[in-house]
Amino acid sequence: MLRRIFITMALLLLALVVSCNLFLPERFAVNAPMVAQMLGRTIDAPSSAQVESRYRVPEGFSLAIWASELGNVRWMKTTATGDVIATISRAGKVILLERDDDGDGRSDGEQTLFEGLNRPFGLELHDGWLYIGETDAVGRIRFDDDTRTTSGEYERIITGLPGGGNHWTRTLGFGPDGMLYVSVGSSCNVCLEEDPRRATIVRYRPDGSDETIYAAGLRNAVGFDWQPGTGKLYATDNGRDLLGDDFPPCELNDVVEGGFYGWPFANGDNIPDPDFGPGQEARIATSIAPAHPFRAHNAPLGIHFIREARVPAQLQGAALVAHHGSWNRTEKDGYKVVSLHWDAAGRIREVDFMTGFEKNEDVSGRPVHIVEGHDGAFYISDDYAGVIWRVAYGEGGSASAAALRAEPVARDPLAGLDAEERSSLADQGRALYAAHQCATCHDPEAAPEGVAVKPLADLTRRYDIAGLEALFSTPPSPMPIVPLSANEKRALAVYLLESDTL
Ligand code: HEC
């Protein structure tokens, strides 16, 4: 009986998908990636030749696939010991990808932490707990980063969240105030909701008590993060569908406590919605306009403010946003990771960071979320190719790391310097290395008892002068930030690269 119901449902879904493609005007046609994703399918991961030829990251960054065959991999969280925890929502799974200790540029292995959850999506680590956002609940369990194991029982500390519907993902985030924020998208494209928690960000104490609606009118704020320095909460939001190719914009919102952001009565810069706006003028007048409009149907998901990752100066203070890409637009748009830059007046500029997921209407991937690794690199999940990308600065150009490893090129990162400059900088660098006691952590002979030593080896293959300068500006934890002038950074870099080639 159940089986028959299931088969009937599957046939109905198939008929719906086929008829959408045949009969709807082209703009509303459900396209290939959408169908694939509705069915939870992924495509093959791009080959290294495709990575080289179609994907682009900014100058000085390398790009490589770090883990593959992951299915619909969505949200991620890096642990204190450098592993990546990720949700495979449709499979009901939470997995752990081991950090790359063997140095082959890929995760060392995959472990399943959990199975059988109800569409797990958001993840957080807080006070020794791993928190998981299921579509109708938030649960937590004790997690140990060192042993990579959970212990005790998984306890659902928040239950009865309105689940499912169009926007079933529940993103989690601990704020600077130590409170747990959960985004609950709307159940529909555009409608009046029955449950007041729909289309909001809800806030709780870490134990799940004291539920408060923090901000409302947010159709589907999948990604949110707090800006370092200001502590402001910024959230992405996806604009409604079926109003054409170029309207309404998707949004970046500066989310304040008690704020109302317009949905379902207004879109974009408080423009009344044709279906739900009439008669709601007073409500619309209270709505807060977006801090930045994204292009329509770009579907911004994850947002991540750059904190410790190694980046060149122009990316410091920026945020990365993953545009999952349009599904109901005549010409595909989105399908890339962008960086957002705040100027002194608070205006926001959007610049491409990683492109190539879509080329001439052919889709090879859809970025979802961005996290920073323990190693100063970015990790980007792609739920269409079923991979996690690693994007790292200062590890040798924009070629893929895997390709670089396969064909090591003999190169001298100091080749641009004349002999005199080279030796004078190296001398200054040697003195700085001694003055700042770098050896205490980097030279096994000089390290005091009990200090974990990280020998410096093989730097020329992975860094050039600019790469090392950037590393000194944002050193990987636990390396301290040493106050150095631009010239001192350059001298230290030259010294390290020079000694490395000896
Ligand atoms: C308190 C200990 C400590 C001190 C002091 C320290 N470092 Fe480090 N450094 C580390 C650790 C640990 C790492 C590796 C972090 C990681 O990648 O997880 C590191 C990483 C590095 C790297 C990158 C290594 C690689 O293989 O990618 C360089 C280069 C470096 N340090 C240079 C220096 C210089 C130059 C100084 C002095 C100005 C210095 N460090 C001072 C602890 C220290």
Residues whose N, C-alpha, C, O or C-beta is under 5 A from the ligand:
A	BS01	HEC	H374 D375 H436 Q437 C438 C441 K454 A457 P476 S477 P478 M479 P480 V482
